[in-house]
Amino acid sequence: METKSQKNSKISDKDQQRDLLASYRDSIDNIDAALIHMLAERFKITQQVGQFKAKYGLPPADKIREQRQIDRLRALSEEARLDPDFSEKFLHFIITEVIRHHEQLREDGV
């Protein structure tokens, strides 16, 4: 049979676990918010690049730049102990979206 002290210890352990999990989740939520704000800032700049390219008749995509960025971010990922394949997939997703925006700006004659 459990003593009152053991029951209180289990409750305390569960409270600590819940609090710690909540703390982890709060940190994740803060990081997610920061990521969204950073992506918004990135896309503001890439929109300006797209307008510049459309104005001067430059192509929406720059394969050499894209490859340099992929190589650079793969190296940064390795340094940060983040899976470089994941980082590359994420960057490809972003690049694809940026190029789509640039193509739209070109079509719109911006």
N, C-alpha and C positions, 0 to 999 in steps of 0.2 A: 504494500500500500504506500502511495505517495504521501510525503509529508507536505504541510502547508508551504514550507520553505522551498521544496522542490517544485511545487506548482507555481509559486511566485517566480522562481528562477526561469521556468519555461515561458511564462508570460513575458518576463523581462527580455528573454532571448528573442522571442517573437517580435516584441516591440522594437528591439534593436535591429533585427533583420529588416523589418518593415521600414524603419527610419533610414537605414543604410541604403536599401533599394530605392526609396524615394529620393534620397540625395543623389544617387547615380542617375536616376531618371531626370532629375532637375538639371544636372550637368549636361546630359544628352540633349535635353530641350534647348538649353542655352547655346550649345554648339550648333544644333540644327538651325536655330534662328540666325546665328552668325553666318552660317553657310548660305542661307537664303539671301541675306543682305549682301554678302560678298558676290554671289552670282548676279544679283540685280545690278550691282556696280559694274561688274564685268560686262554684262550685256549692254549697259548704257554706253560704255566705251566701244564695244564692238559695233553698236549701231552707228556711232560716229565714223568708225572705220568703213562700214558699209556705205554710208552716205558719201564719204570721200572717194571710195572706189567707183561708185555709180557716177559721180560727178566727172571723174577723170577717165572713165571707160576702162578701169582696171578689172581683171577677172575676180569673181567672188571668192574663189579658192586660191590658196597659195600652198601647193603641196610641199615645197621645200621648207617653208616656215612651219607648216603642220608637223613635218617629220622632226625638225629641230625641237619643237615644243614637246613632242612625244618622247624623244630621247632625253631631253632635260628633265621632264617630269618623272620618267622611269627612274632616272638616277636619284632624284630627290626622294622618290618613294622608297628606294632601297635604303637610303640614308635614314629615313624616318621609320623603317621597318614596316612599311605598308606594301601590300602585294602590288608589284609593278603592273601586273596584268589587269588588276582591278582599276588602277589609276589610268591605264591606257584606255580601257573600255569607257571609263567615265569621261576622259578627255575627248574621245571620239564622239561620244554622245553630244557634248557641248559644241565641238567643231561642226558637226552635222547641222545642228540647230543654227549656229552662227551663219554658216554658208547659206542655209535656207533663207535666213533674214536678208543676207546680202543679195541673193538672187531676186528676192521680192522687191528690194529697193531698186535694183537695176531695172526690173520690169516696170516698176512704177515711175521710172524716170526721175528719181530723186537726185 
